[in-house]
């Protein structure tokens, strides 16, 4: 995992992008998550990096679910709000 800046998601871009790529290429969110956990064991052994990994993965999962709701016609007004800039 790279260190890109001090913003909360700046170091998490590779985790977020990896999750987005896996799900965009047909993996279910569960399969993508399990793959990412298996592929990132070294990161998960470091407390500082693990915290960034879990936070960014959870945020990517959450955003995917919101997008699926909105694509299905469910409006979620203001839920992403200013957070959408971080993704």
VMD Tcl script that draws the C-alpha trace (Angstrom):
set ca {
  {0.00 0.00 0.00}
  {1.44 3.35 -1.01}
  {1.68 6.47 1.11}
  {0.33 9.37 -0.93}
  {-0.63 12.09 1.53}
  {-2.28 13.04 4.79}
  {-5.92 12.99 3.66}
  {-7.89 10.07 5.09}
  {-8.27 8.29 1.75}
  {-5.03 9.34 0.08}
  {-3.20 6.20 1.24}
  {-6.20 4.02 0.48}
  {-6.49 4.66 -3.25}
  {-4.93 1.35 -4.24}
  {-7.25 -0.64 -1.93}
  {-10.30 1.25 -3.17}
  {-9.27 0.92 -6.81}
  {-8.51 -2.79 -6.47}
  {-11.96 -3.44 -4.99}
  {-13.64 -1.37 -7.72}
  {-11.69 -3.21 -10.44}
  {-12.55 -6.64 -9.05}
  {-16.28 -5.89 -8.80}
  {-16.33 -4.14 -12.18}
  {-14.81 -7.28 -13.71}
  {-17.61 -9.50 -12.44}
  {-16.55 -10.56 -8.96}
  {-19.18 -10.38 -6.25}
  {-18.38 -7.97 -3.42}
  {-17.85 -10.99 -1.13}
  {-15.45 -12.70 -3.55}
  {-13.59 -9.43 -4.15}
  {-13.28 -8.88 -0.40}
  {-12.03 -12.41 0.25}
  {-9.48 -12.09 -2.55}
  {-8.25 -8.77 -1.21}
  {-7.84 -10.18 2.29}
  {-5.86 -13.12 0.91}
  {-3.71 -10.86 -1.28}
  {-2.93 -8.32 1.44}
  {-1.80 -10.45 4.38}
  {1.44 -8.46 4.79}
  {-0.54 -5.23 5.07}
  {-2.93 -6.79 7.57}
  {-0.02 -7.76 9.83}
  {0.93 -4.10 10.29}
  {-1.46 -2.28 12.64}
  {-1.15 1.10 10.94}
  {-1.54 -0.25 7.41}
  {-4.30 -2.65 8.46}
  {-6.41 0.22 9.80}
  {-6.12 2.06 6.47}
  {-6.89 -1.15 4.56}
  {-10.06 -1.94 6.54}
  {-11.33 1.63 6.47}
  {-10.81 2.02 2.74}
  {-12.26 -1.40 1.94}
  {-15.35 -0.69 4.04}
  {-15.80 2.69 2.36}
  {-15.51 1.12 -1.11}
  {-18.03 -1.58 -0.17}
  {-20.44 1.02 1.21}
  {-20.18 3.19 -1.89}
  {-20.81 0.20 -4.16}
  {-23.98 -0.64 -2.24}
  {-25.22 2.96 -2.48}
  {-24.55 2.96 -6.22}
  {-26.45 -0.32 -6.63}
  {-29.41 1.13 -4.73}
  {-29.43 4.25 -6.88}
  {-29.11 2.23 -10.12}
  {-32.12 0.23 -8.97}
  {-34.15 3.41 -8.69}
  {-33.87 3.86 -4.94}
  {-32.99 7.46 -4.22}
  {-30.65 8.03 -1.31}
  {-30.73 11.83 -1.08}
  {-27.72 13.39 0.54}
  {-26.31 10.11 1.77}
  {-23.00 10.51 -0.02}
  {-23.08 14.29 0.18}
  {-19.60 15.71 0.62}
  {-18.14 12.21 1.02}
  {-18.56 11.54 -2.71}
  {-15.53 13.75 -3.35}
  {-13.33 11.35 -1.37}
  {-14.17 8.45 -3.64}
}
mol new
graphics top color blue
foreach p $ca { graphics top sphere $p radius 0.5 }
foreach p [lrange $ca 0 end-1] q [lrange $ca 1 end] { graphics top cylinder $p $q radius 0.2 }
display resetview
